[in-house]
Amino acid sequence: MSVPKILSPADQEQPVAVIHHLAPKHTGFDDGAYAASADPGLDRAMSMFGAIADQISQTYQDLSGRVNRLANELDSVSVNRQREFEDKAHIANRLKTLLQALPVGIVVLDARGSVQECNPAAVDLLGEPLQGERWVEIIQRCFAPKADDGHEVSLKDGRRLSIQTCSLENAPGQLIVLSDLTETRELQSRLSRSERLSSMGRMVASLAHQIRTPLSAAMLYAGHLSQPELDGSLRVKCAQKLMSRLTHLEQQVRDMLIFAKGDAPLAQRITCEELFSEIQAAAEPEAQRKQAPVQWSIDCGEREILCNKDALVGAVLNLFNNALEAVKSADQPQVEVNLSAPGQGFICLEVRDNGVGFDPEDGPRLLEAFYTTKSHGTGLGLAVAQGVAQAHHGRFFITSGGPGLGARAILTLPARHSA
């Protein structure tokens, strides 16, 4: 049997006060007598009740504090969310304004390929309706592709559009950007026509200047030949001079024609040996006339090329004549013409000299039409060589170690083994 715990007066004070407060006023109980005669079990119960009441009060205060803190945090989050919402709304309005003002057409397609959104520029290009219409139907209604469209697409009204597409991020569908390039292409066409007219003007002026001098000389020699008293040796000499001037005229006209056409049809298939023989036969007379030593070499095996022989021989003659001109002042002039096959699918034709050379920085300008460093000439020789190389699906380049160090002009052309 447990022994009841005896409460101290301090332990009894709070329960007694509570009981006293709860006890009816008309009982007439004496406080001291009640405290002395109180049941110890009741005292313990009252003590526990008081402790629980304190705990409940403390818990309530803690909960109240937490609720207040959560309320403050919620208010702060709400303010931040509201601010973010306002910022996003501001950005959305700004993007919408920008979309409306863009000069290019913007079309947004949903996952089904229907127009979900578009701007006024797109409506101006493609017409109405657009919203909700399937993109396939818009293509059938508005577009009329042409053979020369290239990377652009023509509309039925004649305008030309550039179309770019990309997928939407984190959403099904596509974004289509439509750029009207009609005016741009018209301006480019006008510029191209102007450049061609300008080139033709320079070409005519250059041709007139280049033809006048040899033509005057040819007329002079022809006049000498018409004199009956001219002896045989002078007659032969005048005839040779006349032929030289006429040959020069023919070369000038040929260069102009090749440059004006800008292309050379490849209709002949010849071996490398045949090409080399043609070049050597055409170049030797000029080399003999100028008494310049020329070294010829060929090592390309049994290969053949598809070419325009006249254009190709003419281009190499230009390079050869440039080399002869460059070595005029050399102490020991030397010109080399080599035809080789350093690779499986191409041949390399090189004209090398030990003449005046040029500054490597001037190399790109030498390939420009009508640019020349000589007091005579059309400035078309290297430009023609480059054009002929490109027409043969090959390459042309010219190099030099510097002034006084000679130059190398190289043509590379596609070739294959003879059958």
Secondary structure as UniProt FT lines:
FT   HELIX           9..22
FT   HELIX           25..27
FT   HELIX           31..37
FT   HELIX           40..101
FT   STRAND          105..109
FT   TURN            111..112
FT   STRAND          114..118
FT   HELIX           120..126
FT   TURN            131..132
FT   HELIX           135..142
FT   TURN            147..148
FT   TURN            150..151
FT   STRAND          153..155
FT   TURN            156..157
FT   STRAND          160..167
FT   TURN            169..170
FT   STRAND          174..180
FT   HELIX           182..225
FT   TURN            228..229
FT   HELIX           232..261
FT   STRAND          268..271
FT   HELIX           272..289
FT   TURN            290..291
FT   STRAND          294..299
FT   STRAND          303..307
FT   HELIX           309..326
FT   TURN            327..329
FT   STRAND          335..340
FT   STRAND          346..353
FT   HELIX           360..362
FT   HELIX           363..366
FT   TURN            369..370
FT   HELIX           381..391
FT   TURN            392..393
FT   STRAND          395..399
FT   TURN            403..404
FT   STRAND          407..414
FT   STRAND          416..417
//
